Structure formats: structure tokens, C-alpha cells
Amino acid sequence: MNFKVLLFKDSKCDLCKIMQQELMDNPPTANVTIIHVNRENCSADAELYNVIYYPTIILMTEDNKIISRFEGFVDSKSIDINIKQYETECMV
């Protein structure tokens, strides 16, 4: 099964830049999409997923079922742990 990671980030947010670098340097076993959001002009995607804080990461299946949501920094290893846990629990 394929998984997707959506990173919602604001260009003025230093923690968002660190989170993006983590995903680039240590990519998780998922397709990563970076969604740039300006706090004043919230994107439709941010509204759809009720994103209020930056950075926010949403981990989902290929059919858009949300597995996990992280607000703030999370390392790629933790994302992979969530993927493995989902596969173990739900793919049996």
C-alpha cells in the first residue's frame, strides 16, 4: 500500500523550514507533498483538513484515509513507525 504525507507550512515559520528539511534529508516511506500556506490567505487544502497550526503533517493512505496528524515538528522515523503500525493493525 502507498501512503501520502502532506506537510502544511508557512514560509515565515522557522519550524516549518526545519520540518521540510527533515522530510527532504530523511524521506519517510511515503509520497511527500508540501503545501505552502500564507497565514493571511489560508489555502483550500488547509481549510479542508482543518489546519490551524504550522507545521502540520497529515499521514494518509492512498485512498485519502487519515492515519495520523502531527502538529509541530516530527521526525521521519516517527512517521514510518505510524505507517508500520497501521500496516500491522489494519492490513491483516
PDB file of N, CA, C and O in Angstrom:
ATOM      1  N   MET A   1       0.839  -1.179   0.000  1.00  0.00           N
ATOM      2  CA  MET A   1       0.000   0.000   0.000  1.00  0.00           C
ATOM      3  C   MET A   1       0.885   1.243   0.000  1.00  0.00           C
ATOM      4  O   MET A   1       1.937   1.275   0.639  1.00  0.00           O
ATOM      5  N   ASN A   2       0.444   2.250  -0.717  1.00  0.00           N
ATOM      6  CA  ASN A   2       1.164   3.525  -0.754  1.00  0.00           C
ATOM      7  C   ASN A   2       0.565   4.492   0.259  1.00  0.00           C
ATOM      8  O   ASN A   2      -0.635   4.471   0.533  1.00  0.00           O
ATOM      9  N   PHE A   3       1.421   5.332   0.802  1.00  0.00           N
ATOM     10  CA  PHE A   3       0.993   6.319   1.787  1.00  0.00           C
ATOM     11  C   PHE A   3       1.405   7.699   1.319  1.00  0.00           C
ATOM     12  O   PHE A   3       2.330   7.857   0.522  1.00  0.00           O
ATOM     13  N   LYS A   4       0.683   8.712   1.841  1.00  0.00           N
ATOM     14  CA  LYS A   4       0.970  10.104   1.485  1.00  0.00           C
ATOM     15  C   LYS A   4       1.210  10.901   2.762  1.00  0.00           C
ATOM     16  O   LYS A   4       0.569  10.680   3.790  1.00  0.00           O
ATOM     17  N   VAL A   5       2.140  11.821   2.663  1.00  0.00           N
ATOM     18  CA  VAL A   5       2.406  12.778   3.742  1.00  0.00           C
ATOM     19  C   VAL A   5       2.149  14.165   3.168  1.00  0.00           C
ATOM     20  O   VAL A   5       2.738  14.553   2.159  1.00  0.00           O
ATOM     21  N   LEU A   6       1.255  14.908   3.830  1.00  0.00           N
ATOM     22  CA  LEU A   6       1.014  16.297   3.462  1.00  0.00           C
ATOM     23  C   LEU A   6       1.649  17.169   4.531  1.00  0.00           C
ATOM     24  O   LEU A   6       1.316  17.052   5.711  1.00  0.00           O
ATOM     25  N   LEU A   7       2.559  18.037   4.127  1.00  0.00           N
ATOM     26  CA  LEU A   7       3.167  18.996   5.044  1.00  0.00           C
ATOM     27  C   LEU A   7       2.584  20.363   4.736  1.00  0.00           C
ATOM     28  O   LEU A   7       2.777  20.897   3.643  1.00  0.00           O
ATOM     29  N   PHE A   8       1.870  20.928   5.702  1.00  0.00           N
ATOM     30  CA  PHE A   8       1.345  22.277   5.588  1.00  0.00           C
ATOM     31  C   PHE A   8       2.327  23.209   6.271  1.00  0.00           C
ATOM     32  O   PHE A   8       2.618  23.049   7.456  1.00  0.00           O
ATOM     33  N   LYS A   9       2.840  24.183   5.530  1.00  0.00           N
ATOM     34  CA  LYS A   9       3.858  25.077   6.087  1.00  0.00           C
ATOM     35  C   LYS A   9       3.626  26.508   5.664  1.00  0.00           C
ATOM     36  O   LYS A   9       3.069  26.789   4.603  1.00  0.00           O
ATOM     37  N   ASP A  10       4.064  27.395   6.517  1.00  0.00           N
ATOM     38  CA  ASP A  10       4.039  28.832   6.252  1.00  0.00           C
ATOM     39  C   ASP A  10       5.478  29.247   5.975  1.00  0.00           C
ATOM     40  O   ASP A  10       6.387  28.854   6.707  1.00  0.00           O
ATOM     41  N   SER A  11       5.693  30.027   4.942  1.00  0.00           N
ATOM     42  CA  SER A  11       7.057  30.414   4.562  1.00  0.00           C
ATOM     43  C   SER A  11       7.752  31.275   5.617  1.00  0.00           C
ATOM     44  O   SER A  11       8.978  31.385   5.608  1.00  0.00           O
ATOM     45  N   LYS A  12       6.994  31.883   6.520  1.00  0.00           N
ATOM     46  CA  LYS A  12       7.577  32.717   7.568  1.00  0.00           C
ATOM     47  C   LYS A  12       7.886  31.925   8.839  1.00  0.00           C
ATOM     48  O   LYS A  12       8.418  32.484   9.799  1.00  0.00           O
ATOM     49  N   CYS A  13       7.567  30.658   8.856  1.00  0.00           N
ATOM     50  CA  CYS A  13       7.705  29.811  10.046  1.00  0.00           C
ATOM     51  C   CYS A  13       9.041  29.056  10.013  1.00  0.00           C
ATOM     52  O   CYS A  13       9.279  28.237   9.125  1.00  0.00           O
ATOM     53  N   ASP A  14       9.908  29.342  10.994  1.00  0.00           N
ATOM     54  CA  ASP A  14      11.214  28.673  11.042  1.00  0.00           C
ATOM     55  C   ASP A  14      11.085  27.181  11.303  1.00  0.00           C
ATOM     56  O   ASP A  14      11.819  26.389  10.711  1.00  0.00           O
ATOM     57  N   LEU A  15      10.165  26.778  12.180  1.00  0.00           N
ATOM     58  CA  LEU A  15       9.966  25.354  12.463  1.00  0.00           C
ATOM     59  C   LEU A  15       9.474  24.619  11.221  1.00  0.00           C
ATOM     60  O   LEU A  15       9.793  23.447  11.022  1.00  0.00           O
ATOM     61  N   CYS A  16       8.700  25.304  10.392  1.00  0.00           N
ATOM     62  CA  CYS A  16       8.230  24.711   9.133  1.00  0.00           C
ATOM     63  C   CYS A  16       9.403  24.412   8.203  1.00  0.00           C
ATOM     64  O   CYS A  16       9.432  23.380   7.532  1.00  0.00           O
ATOM     65  N   LYS A  17      10.363  25.324   8.173  1.00  0.00           N
ATOM     66  CA  LYS A  17      11.547  25.124   7.334  1.00  0.00           C
ATOM     67  C   LYS A  17      12.352  23.920   7.820  1.00  0.00           C
ATOM     68  O   LYS A  17      12.854  23.134   7.016  1.00  0.00           O
ATOM     69  N   ILE A  18      12.470  23.783   9.124  1.00  0.00           N
ATOM     70  CA  ILE A  18      13.182  22.634   9.701  1.00  0.00           C
ATOM     71  C   ILE A  18      12.441  21.342   9.384  1.00  0.00           C
ATOM     72  O   ILE A  18      13.065  20.329   9.066  1.00  0.00           O
ATOM     73  N   MET A  19      11.111  21.371   9.470  1.00  0.00           N
ATOM     74  CA  MET A  19      10.315  20.176   9.168  1.00  0.00           C
ATOM     75  C   MET A  19      10.471  19.787   7.703  1.00  0.00           C
ATOM     76  O   MET A  19      10.621  18.606   7.389  1.00  0.00           O
ATOM     77  N   GLN A  20      10.438  20.762   6.809  1.00  0.00           N
ATOM     78  CA  GLN A  20      10.621  20.474   5.389  1.00  0.00           C
ATOM     79  C   GLN A  20      11.996  19.868   5.140  1.00  0.00           C
ATOM     80  O   GLN A  20      12.124  18.918   4.368  1.00  0.00           O
ATOM     81  N   GLN A  21      13.017  20.404   5.781  1.00  0.00           N
ATOM     82  CA  GLN A  21      14.377  19.882   5.610  1.00  0.00           C
ATOM     83  C   GLN A  21      14.472  18.446   6.116  1.00  0.00           C
ATOM     84  O   GLN A  21      15.146  17.618   5.504  1.00  0.00           O
ATOM     85  N   GLU A  22      13.806  18.145   7.227  1.00  0.00           N
ATOM     86  CA  GLU A  22      13.787  16.773   7.753  1.00  0.00           C
ATOM     87  C   GLU A  22      13.193  15.815   6.730  1.00  0.00           C
ATOM     88  O   GLU A  22      13.728  14.728   6.516  1.00  0.00           O
ATOM     89  N   LEU A  23      12.096  16.207   6.100  1.00  0.00           N
ATOM     90  CA  LEU A  23      11.454  15.344   5.109  1.00  0.00           C
ATOM     91  C   LEU A  23      12.300  15.194   3.850  1.00  0.00           C
ATOM     92  O   LEU A  23      12.235  14.165   3.176  1.00  0.00           O
ATOM     93  N   MET A  24      13.091  16.211   3.532  1.00  0.00           N
ATOM     94  CA  MET A  24      13.955  16.138   2.359  1.00  0.00           C
ATOM     95  C   MET A  24      15.203  15.299   2.641  1.00  0.00           C
ATOM     96  O   MET A  24      15.626  14.503   1.803  1.00  0.00           O
ATOM     97  N   ASP A  25      15.787  15.485   3.828  1.00  0.00           N
ATOM     98  CA  ASP A  25      17.019  14.784   4.186  1.00  0.00           C
ATOM     99  C   ASP A  25      16.773  13.320   4.545  1.00  0.00           C
ATOM    100  O   ASP A  25      17.606  12.461   4.255  1.00  0.00           O
ATOM    101  N   ASN A  26      15.644  13.037   5.168  1.00  0.00           N
ATOM    102  CA  ASN A  26      15.309  11.685   5.632  1.00  0.00           C
ATOM    103  C   ASN A  26      13.889  11.339   5.197  1.00  0.00           C
ATOM    104  O   ASN A  26      12.989  11.267   6.034  1.00  0.00           O
ATOM    105  N   PRO A  27      13.681  11.126   3.915  1.00  0.00           N
ATOM    106  CA  PRO A  27      12.305  10.921   3.448  1.00  0.00           C
ATOM    107  C   PRO A  27      11.662   9.686   4.072  1.00  0.00           C
ATOM    108  O   PRO A  27      12.282   8.626   4.147  1.00  0.00           O
ATOM    109  N   PRO A  28      10.413   9.829   4.517  1.00  0.00           N
ATOM    110  CA  PRO A  28       9.688   8.666   5.033  1.00  0.00           C
ATOM    111  C   PRO A  28       9.288   7.764   3.878  1.00  0.00           C
ATOM    112  O   PRO A  28       9.445   8.133   2.714  1.00  0.00           O
ATOM    113  N   THR A  29       8.772   6.587   4.196  1.00  0.00           N
ATOM    114  CA  THR A  29       8.340   5.647   3.159  1.00  0.00           C
ATOM    115  C   THR A  29       6.930   6.021   2.691  1.00  0.00           C
ATOM    116  O   THR A  29       5.991   5.234   2.803  1.00  0.00           O
ATOM    117  N   ALA A  30       6.812   7.224   2.173  1.00  0.00           N
ATOM    118  CA  ALA A  30       5.537   7.758   1.692  1.00  0.00           C
ATOM    119  C   ALA A  30       5.829   8.862   0.690  1.00  0.00           C
ATOM    120  O   ALA A  30       6.925   9.422   0.670  1.00  0.00           O
ATOM    121  N   ASN A  31       4.848   9.167  -0.137  1.00  0.00           N
ATOM    122  CA  ASN A  31       4.962  10.286  -1.064  1.00  0.00           C
ATOM    123  C   ASN A  31       4.725  11.569  -0.283  1.00  0.00           C
ATOM    124  O   ASN A  31       3.709  11.702   0.398  1.00  0.00           O
ATOM    125  N   VAL A  32       5.648  12.507  -0.377  1.00  0.00           N
ATOM    126  CA  VAL A  32       5.565  13.749   0.380  1.00  0.00           C
ATOM    127  C   VAL A  32       5.093  14.877  -0.532  1.00  0.00           C
ATOM    128  O   VAL A  32       5.623  15.074  -1.625  1.00  0.00           O
ATOM    129  N   THR A  33       4.077  15.621  -0.059  1.00  0.00           N
ATOM    130  CA  THR A  33       3.594  16.808  -0.748  1.00  0.00           C
ATOM    131  C   THR A  33       3.699  17.968   0.225  1.00  0.00           C
ATOM    132  O   THR A  33       3.229  17.884   1.360  1.00  0.00           O
ATOM    133  N   ILE A  34       4.315  19.047  -0.224  1.00  0.00           N
ATOM    134  CA  ILE A  34       4.467  20.227   0.614  1.00  0.00           C
ATOM    135  C   ILE A  34       3.464  21.272   0.142  1.00  0.00           C
ATOM    136  O   ILE A  34       3.446  21.656  -1.028  1.00  0.00           O
ATOM    137  N   ILE A  35       2.629  21.723   1.076  1.00  0.00           N
ATOM    138  CA  ILE A  35       1.598  22.702   0.766  1.00  0.00           C
ATOM    139  C   ILE A  35       1.967  24.003   1.459  1.00  0.00           C
ATOM    140  O   ILE A  35       1.960  24.089   2.687  1.00  0.00           O
ATOM    141  N   HIS A  36       2.285  25.003   0.672  1.00  0.00           N
ATOM    142  CA  HIS A  36       2.672  26.310   1.198  1.00  0.00           C
ATOM    143  C   HIS A  36       1.403  27.106   1.491  1.00  0.00           C
ATOM    144  O   HIS A  36       0.555  27.292   0.619  1.00  0.00           O
ATOM    145  N   VAL A  37       1.291  27.567   2.717  1.00  0.00           N
ATOM    146  CA  VAL A  37       0.107  28.302   3.148  1.00  0.00           C
ATOM    147  C   VAL A  37       0.546  29.640   3.724  1.00  0.00           C
ATOM    148  O   VAL A  37       1.454  29.704   4.552  1.00  0.00           O
ATOM    149  N   ASN A  38      -0.097  30.691   3.284  1.00  0.00           N
ATOM    150  CA  ASN A  38       0.121  32.014   3.854  1.00  0.00           C
ATOM    151  C   ASN A  38      -0.938  32.188   4.938  1.00  0.00           C
ATOM    152  O   ASN A  38      -2.128  32.026   4.668  1.00  0.00           O
ATOM    153  N   ARG A  39      -0.528  32.509   6.143  1.00  0.00           N
ATOM    154  CA  ARG A  39      -1.476  32.587   7.267  1.00  0.00           C
ATOM    155  C   ARG A  39      -2.631  33.546   6.990  1.00  0.00           C
ATOM    156  O   ARG A  39      -3.752  33.296   7.432  1.00  0.00           O
ATOM    157  N   GLU A  40      -2.384  34.623   6.275  1.00  0.00           N
ATOM    158  CA  GLU A  40      -3.439  35.574   5.988  1.00  0.00           C
ATOM    159  C   GLU A  40      -4.429  35.031   4.952  1.00  0.00           C
ATOM    160  O   GLU A  40      -5.622  35.325   5.011  1.00  0.00           O
ATOM    161  N   ASN A  41      -3.934  34.256   4.029  1.00  0.00           N
ATOM    162  CA  ASN A  41      -4.779  33.698   2.961  1.00  0.00           C
ATOM    163  C   ASN A  41      -4.717  32.179   3.015  1.00  0.00           C
ATOM    164  O   ASN A  41      -3.956  31.550   2.281  1.00  0.00           O
ATOM    165  N   CYS A  42      -5.503  31.616   3.866  1.00  0.00           N
ATOM    166  CA  CYS A  42      -5.481  30.165   4.088  1.00  0.00           C
ATOM    167  C   CYS A  42      -5.896  29.439   2.806  1.00  0.00           C
ATOM    168  O   CYS A  42      -6.853  29.837   2.142  1.00  0.00           O
ATOM    169  N   SER A  43      -5.180  28.388   2.470  1.00  0.00           N
ATOM    170  CA  SER A  43      -5.490  27.648   1.256  1.00  0.00           C
ATOM    171  C   SER A  43      -6.708  26.755   1.464  1.00  0.00           C
ATOM    172  O   SER A  43      -7.081  26.443   2.595  1.00  0.00           O
ATOM    173  N   ALA A  44      -7.311  26.357   0.375  1.00  0.00           N
ATOM    174  CA  ALA A  44      -8.471  25.471   0.432  1.00  0.00           C
ATOM    175  C   ALA A  44      -8.100  24.139   1.071  1.00  0.00           C
ATOM    176  O   ALA A  44      -8.893  23.563   1.816  1.00  0.00           O
ATOM    177  N   ASP A  45      -6.891  23.647   0.779  1.00  0.00           N
ATOM    178  CA  ASP A  45      -6.449  22.379   1.380  1.00  0.00           C
ATOM    179  C   ASP A  45      -6.337  22.500   2.896  1.00  0.00           C
ATOM    180  O   ASP A  45      -6.726  21.586   3.622  1.00  0.00           O
ATOM    181  N   ALA A  46      -5.809  23.619   3.374  1.00  0.00           N
ATOM    182  CA  ALA A  46      -5.688  23.821   4.819  1.00  0.00           C
ATOM    183  C   ALA A  46      -7.067  23.854   5.461  1.00  0.00           C
ATOM    184  O   ALA A  46      -7.256  23.293   6.541  1.00  0.00           O
ATOM    185  N   GLU A  47      -8.014  24.488   4.830  1.00  0.00           N
ATOM    186  CA  GLU A  47      -9.374  24.513   5.355  1.00  0.00           C
ATOM    187  C   GLU A  47     -10.002  23.122   5.323  1.00  0.00           C
ATOM    188  O   GLU A  47     -10.676  22.718   6.270  1.00  0.00           O
ATOM    189  N   LEU A  48      -9.781  22.400   4.243  1.00  0.00           N
ATOM    190  CA  LEU A  48     -10.334  21.052   4.106  1.00  0.00           C
ATOM    191  C   LEU A  48      -9.876  20.145   5.242  1.00  0.00           C
ATOM    192  O   LEU A  48     -10.669  19.364   5.767  1.00  0.00           O
ATOM    193  N   TYR A  49      -8.601  20.242   5.629  1.00  0.00           N
ATOM    194  CA  TYR A  49      -8.045  19.389   6.681  1.00  0.00           C
ATOM    195  C   TYR A  49      -8.009  20.077   8.046  1.00  0.00           C
ATOM    196  O   TYR A  49      -7.396  19.568   8.984  1.00  0.00           O
ATOM    197  N   ASN A  50      -8.663  21.228   8.154  1.00  0.00           N
ATOM    198  CA  ASN A  50      -8.759  21.965   9.411  1.00  0.00           C
ATOM    199  C   ASN A  50      -7.378  22.238  10.017  1.00  0.00           C
ATOM    200  O   ASN A  50      -7.151  22.006  11.204  1.00  0.00           O
ATOM    201  N   VAL A  51      -6.474  22.727   9.188  1.00  0.00           N
ATOM    202  CA  VAL A  51      -5.118  23.037   9.643  1.00  0.00           C
ATOM    203  C   VAL A  51      -5.110  24.450  10.224  1.00  0.00           C
ATOM    204  O   VAL A  51      -5.471  25.418   9.555  1.00  0.00           O
ATOM    205  N   ILE A  52      -4.690  24.542  11.482  1.00  0.00           N
ATOM    206  CA  ILE A  52      -4.634  25.824  12.183  1.00  0.00           C
ATOM    207  C   ILE A  52      -3.194  26.175  12.535  1.00  0.00           C
ATOM    208  O   ILE A  52      -2.804  27.341  12.474  1.00  0.00           O
ATOM    209  N   TYR A  53      -2.402  25.167  12.904  1.00  0.00           N
ATOM    210  CA  TYR A  53      -1.024  25.359  13.352  1.00  0.00           C
ATOM    211  C   TYR A  53      -0.046  24.913  12.280  1.00  0.00           C
ATOM    212  O   TYR A  53      -0.342  24.024  11.481  1.00  0.00           O
ATOM    213  N   TYR A  54       1.122  25.538  12.272  1.00  0.00           N
ATOM    214  CA  TYR A  54       2.159  25.203  11.292  1.00  0.00           C
ATOM    215  C   TYR A  54       3.455  24.906  12.015  1.00  0.00           C
ATOM    216  O   TYR A  54       3.812  25.624  12.949  1.00  0.00           O
ATOM    217  N   PRO A  55       4.164  23.877  11.615  1.00  0.00           N
ATOM    218  CA  PRO A  55       3.811  22.930  10.572  1.00  0.00           C
ATOM    219  C   PRO A  55       2.792  21.904  11.064  1.00  0.00           C
ATOM    220  O   PRO A  55       2.741  21.568  12.247  1.00  0.00           O
ATOM    221  N   THR A  56       1.994  21.423  10.137  1.00  0.00           N
ATOM    222  CA  THR A  56       1.084  20.301  10.389  1.00  0.00           C
ATOM    223  C   THR A  56       1.378  19.253   9.335  1.00  0.00           C
ATOM    224  O   THR A  56       1.517  19.553   8.149  1.00  0.00           O
ATOM    225  N   ILE A  57       1.470  18.013   9.797  1.00  0.00           N
ATOM    226  CA  ILE A  57       1.673  16.889   8.881  1.00  0.00           C
ATOM    227  C   ILE A  57       0.476  15.966   8.995  1.00  0.00           C
ATOM    228  O   ILE A  57       0.044  15.612  10.092  1.00  0.00           O
ATOM    229  N   ILE A  58      -0.048  15.586   7.846  1.00  0.00           N
ATOM    230  CA  ILE A  58      -1.137  14.618   7.805  1.00  0.00           C
ATOM    231  C   ILE A  58      -0.639  13.405   7.036  1.00  0.00           C
ATOM    232  O   ILE A  58      -0.193  13.510   5.893  1.00  0.00           O
ATOM    233  N   LEU A  59      -0.724  12.258   7.685  1.00  0.00           N
ATOM    234  CA  LEU A  59      -0.335  10.980   7.080  1.00  0.00           C
ATOM    235  C   LEU A  59      -1.614  10.273   6.675  1.00  0.00           C
ATOM    236  O   LEU A  59      -2.525  10.100   7.485  1.00  0.00           O
ATOM    237  N   MET A  60      -1.676   9.865   5.410  1.00  0.00           N
ATOM    238  CA  MET A  60      -2.887   9.223   4.918  1.00  0.00           C
ATOM    239  C   MET A  60      -2.585   8.087   3.950  1.00  0.00           C
ATOM    240  O   MET A  60      -1.486   7.980   3.406  1.00  0.00           O
ATOM    241  N   THR A  61      -3.588   7.249   3.753  1.00  0.00           N
ATOM    242  CA  THR A  61      -3.470   6.155   2.797  1.00  0.00           C
ATOM    243  C   THR A  61      -3.653   6.714   1.393  1.00  0.00           C
ATOM    244  O   THR A  61      -4.008   7.879   1.213  1.00  0.00           O
ATOM    245  N   GLU A  62      -3.405   5.869   0.409  1.00  0.00           N
ATOM    246  CA  GLU A  62      -3.550   6.301  -0.986  1.00  0.00           C
ATOM    247  C   GLU A  62      -4.996   6.651  -1.334  1.00  0.00           C
ATOM    248  O   GLU A  62      -5.240   7.404  -2.277  1.00  0.00           O
ATOM    249  N   ASP A  63      -5.963   6.107  -0.575  1.00  0.00           N
ATOM    250  CA  ASP A  63      -7.373   6.435  -0.810  1.00  0.00           C
ATOM    251  C   ASP A  63      -7.870   7.538   0.141  1.00  0.00           C
ATOM    252  O   ASP A  63      -9.070   7.666   0.383  1.00  0.00           O
ATOM    253  N   ASN A  64      -6.926   8.331   0.674  1.00  0.00           N
ATOM    254  CA  ASN A  64      -7.189   9.538   1.467  1.00  0.00           C
ATOM    255  C   ASN A  64      -7.797   9.298   2.849  1.00  0.00           C
ATOM    256  O   ASN A  64      -8.462  10.179   3.394  1.00  0.00           O
ATOM    257  N   LYS A  65      -7.577   8.133   3.408  1.00  0.00           N
ATOM    258  CA  LYS A  65      -7.983   7.883   4.793  1.00  0.00           C
ATOM    259  C   LYS A  65      -6.863   8.410   5.700  1.00  0.00           C
ATOM    260  O   LYS A  65      -5.711   8.000   5.566  1.00  0.00           O
ATOM    261  N   ILE A  66      -7.201   9.310   6.613  1.00  0.00           N
ATOM    262  CA  ILE A  66      -6.198   9.894   7.503  1.00  0.00           C
ATOM    263  C   ILE A  66      -5.816   8.884   8.576  1.00  0.00           C
ATOM    264  O   ILE A  66      -6.668   8.340   9.280  1.00  0.00           O
ATOM    265  N   ILE A  67      -4.506   8.649   8.681  1.00  0.00           N
ATOM    266  CA  ILE A  67      -3.963   7.714   9.670  1.00  0.00           C
ATOM    267  C   ILE A  67      -3.505   8.465  10.908  1.00  0.00           C
ATOM    268  O   ILE A  67      -3.827   8.079  12.032  1.00  0.00           O
ATOM    269  N   SER A  68      -2.754   9.538  10.700  1.00  0.00           N
ATOM    270  CA  SER A  68      -2.188  10.315  11.806  1.00  0.00           C
ATOM    271  C   SER A  68      -2.118  11.781  11.419  1.00  0.00           C
ATOM    272  O   SER A  68      -2.093  12.152  10.246  1.00  0.00           O
ATOM    273  N   ARG A  69      -2.088  12.589  12.460  1.00  0.00           N
ATOM    274  CA  ARG A  69      -1.953  14.034  12.290  1.00  0.00           C
ATOM    275  C   ARG A  69      -0.935  14.510  13.320  1.00  0.00           C
ATOM    276  O   ARG A  69      -1.031  14.172  14.499  1.00  0.00           O
ATOM    277  N   PHE A  70       0.040  15.296  12.869  1.00  0.00           N
ATOM    278  CA  PHE A  70       1.081  15.820  13.750  1.00  0.00           C
ATOM    279  C   PHE A  70       1.089  17.335  13.636  1.00  0.00           C
ATOM    280  O   PHE A  70       1.102  17.872  12.529  1.00  0.00           O
ATOM    281  N   GLU A  71       1.083  18.022  14.759  1.00  0.00           N
ATOM    282  CA  GLU A  71       1.222  19.475  14.761  1.00  0.00           C
ATOM    283  C   GLU A  71       2.546  19.797  15.424  1.00  0.00           C
ATOM    284  O   GLU A  71       2.809  19.366  16.547  1.00  0.00           O
ATOM    285  N   GLY A  72       3.383  20.559  14.724  1.00  0.00           N
ATOM    286  CA  GLY A  72       4.728  20.816  15.196  1.00  0.00           C
ATOM    287  C   GLY A  72       5.697  19.863  14.519  1.00  0.00           C
ATOM    288  O   GLY A  72       5.336  19.167  13.570  1.00  0.00           O
ATOM    289  N   PHE A  73       6.914  19.835  15.007  1.00  0.00           N
ATOM    290  CA  PHE A  73       7.959  19.004  14.397  1.00  0.00           C
ATOM    291  C   PHE A  73       7.771  17.531  14.747  1.00  0.00           C
ATOM    292  O   PHE A  73       7.460  17.184  15.886  1.00  0.00           O
ATOM    293  N   VAL A  74       7.964  16.684  13.762  1.00  0.00           N
ATOM    294  CA  VAL A  74       8.003  15.231  13.965  1.00  0.00           C
ATOM    295  C   VAL A  74       9.072  14.692  13.023  1.00  0.00           C
ATOM    296  O   VAL A  74       9.157  15.106  11.867  1.00  0.00           O
ATOM    297  N   ASP A  75       9.883  13.773  13.521  1.00  0.00           N
ATOM    298  CA  ASP A  75      10.930  13.241  12.644  1.00  0.00           C
ATOM    299  C   ASP A  75      10.365  12.176  11.711  1.00  0.00           C
ATOM    300  O   ASP A  75       9.313  11.593  11.975  1.00  0.00           O
ATOM    301  N   SER A  76      11.078  11.933  10.620  1.00  0.00           N
ATOM    302  CA  SER A  76      10.636  10.965   9.613  1.00  0.00           C
ATOM    303  C   SER A  76      10.512   9.561  10.186  1.00  0.00           C
ATOM    304  O   SER A  76       9.660   8.783   9.757  1.00  0.00           O
ATOM    305  N   LYS A  77      11.347   9.243  11.139  1.00  0.00           N
ATOM    306  CA  LYS A  77      11.286   7.910  11.764  1.00  0.00           C
ATOM    307  C   LYS A  77       9.937   7.694  12.447  1.00  0.00           C
ATOM    308  O   LYS A  77       9.371   6.604  12.372  1.00  0.00           O
ATOM    309  N   SER A  78       9.426   8.715  13.105  1.00  0.00           N
ATOM    310  CA  SER A  78       8.117   8.603  13.762  1.00  0.00           C
ATOM    311  C   SER A  78       6.996   8.413  12.745  1.00  0.00           C
ATOM    312  O   SER A  78       6.037   7.688  13.007  1.00  0.00           O
ATOM    313  N   ILE A  79       7.113   9.053  11.601  1.00  0.00           N
ATOM    314  CA  ILE A  79       6.123   8.865  10.538  1.00  0.00           C
ATOM    315  C   ILE A  79       6.157   7.418  10.060  1.00  0.00           C
ATOM    316  O   ILE A  79       5.112   6.789   9.890  1.00  0.00           O
ATOM    317  N   ASP A  80       7.369   6.889   9.841  1.00  0.00           N
ATOM    318  CA  ASP A  80       7.499   5.490   9.409  1.00  0.00           C
ATOM    319  C   ASP A  80       6.954   4.522  10.451  1.00  0.00           C
ATOM    320  O   ASP A  80       6.375   3.495  10.096  1.00  0.00           O
ATOM    321  N   ILE A  81       7.131   4.832  11.726  1.00  0.00           N
ATOM    322  CA  ILE A  81       6.587   3.982  12.798  1.00  0.00           C
ATOM    323  C   ILE A  81       5.062   3.954  12.705  1.00  0.00           C
ATOM    324  O   ILE A  81       4.450   2.900  12.877  1.00  0.00           O
ATOM    325  N   ASN A  82       4.451   5.094  12.436  1.00  0.00           N
ATOM    326  CA  ASN A  82       2.993   5.145  12.276  1.00  0.00           C
ATOM    327  C   ASN A  82       2.535   4.334  11.072  1.00  0.00           C
ATOM    328  O   ASN A  82       1.495   3.678  11.127  1.00  0.00           O
ATOM    329  N   ILE A  83       3.293   4.373   9.998  1.00  0.00           N
ATOM    330  CA  ILE A  83       2.961   3.586   8.810  1.00  0.00           C
ATOM    331  C   ILE A  83       3.026   2.097   9.136  1.00  0.00           C
ATOM    332  O   ILE A  83       2.106   1.349   8.807  1.00  0.00           O
ATOM    333  N   LYS A  84       4.106   1.665   9.779  1.00  0.00           N
ATOM    334  CA  LYS A  84       4.268   0.246  10.145  1.00  0.00           C
ATOM    335  C   LYS A  84       3.139  -0.195  11.075  1.00  0.00           C
ATOM    336  O   LYS A  84       2.583  -1.281  10.913  1.00  0.00           O
ATOM    337  N   GLN A  85       2.805   0.644  12.041  1.00  0.00           N
ATOM    338  CA  GLN A  85       1.736   0.315  12.984  1.00  0.00           C
ATOM    339  C   GLN A  85       0.409   0.158  12.245  1.00  0.00           C
ATOM    340  O   GLN A  85      -0.346  -0.776  12.519  1.00  0.00           O
ATOM    341  N   TYR A  86       0.123   1.055  11.322  1.00  0.00           N
ATOM    342  CA  TYR A  86      -1.107   0.955  10.531  1.00  0.00           C
ATOM    343  C   TYR A  86      -1.127  -0.334   9.711  1.00  0.00           C
ATOM    344  O   TYR A  86      -2.138  -1.035   9.666  1.00  0.00           O
ATOM    345  N   GLU A  87      -0.016  -0.635   9.074  1.00  0.00           N
ATOM    346  CA  GLU A  87       0.062  -1.859   8.263  1.00  0.00           C
ATOM    347  C   GLU A  87      -0.158  -3.097   9.128  1.00  0.00           C
ATOM    348  O   GLU A  87      -0.849  -4.031   8.719  1.00  0.00           O
ATOM    349  N   THR A  88       0.424  -3.102  10.309  1.00  0.00           N
ATOM    350  CA  THR A  88       0.291  -4.244  11.215  1.00  0.00           C
ATOM    351  C   THR A  88      -1.139  -4.418  11.693  1.00  0.00           C
ATOM    352  O   THR A  88      -1.650  -5.537  11.725  1.00  0.00           O
ATOM    353  N   GLU A  89      -1.793  -3.318  12.067  1.00  0.00           N
ATOM    354  CA  GLU A  89      -3.128  -3.390  12.641  1.00  0.00           C
ATOM    355  C   GLU A  89      -4.231  -3.537  11.606  1.00  0.00           C
ATOM    356  O   GLU A  89      -5.215  -4.235  11.852  1.00  0.00           O
ATOM    357  N   CYS A  90      -4.089  -2.898  10.461  1.00  0.00           N
ATOM    358  CA  CYS A  90      -5.197  -2.796   9.530  1.00  0.00           C
ATOM    359  C   CYS A  90      -5.049  -3.611   8.246  1.00  0.00           C
ATOM    360  O   CYS A  90      -6.012  -3.758   7.493  1.00  0.00           O
ATOM    361  N   MET A  91      -3.896  -4.122   7.999  1.00  0.00           N
ATOM    362  CA  MET A  91      -3.668  -4.816   6.741  1.00  0.00           C
ATOM    363  C   MET A  91      -3.707  -6.341   6.910  1.00  0.00           C
ATOM    364  O   MET A  91      -3.340  -7.076   5.994  1.00  0.00           O
ATOM    365  N   VAL A  92      -4.139  -6.800   8.051  1.00  0.00           N
ATOM    366  CA  VAL A  92      -4.158  -8.238   8.322  1.00  0.00           C
ATOM    367  C   VAL A  92      -5.353  -8.880   7.691  1.00  0.00           C
ATOM    368  O   VAL A  92      -5.539 -10.091   7.811  1.00  0.00           O
TER     369      VAL A  92
END
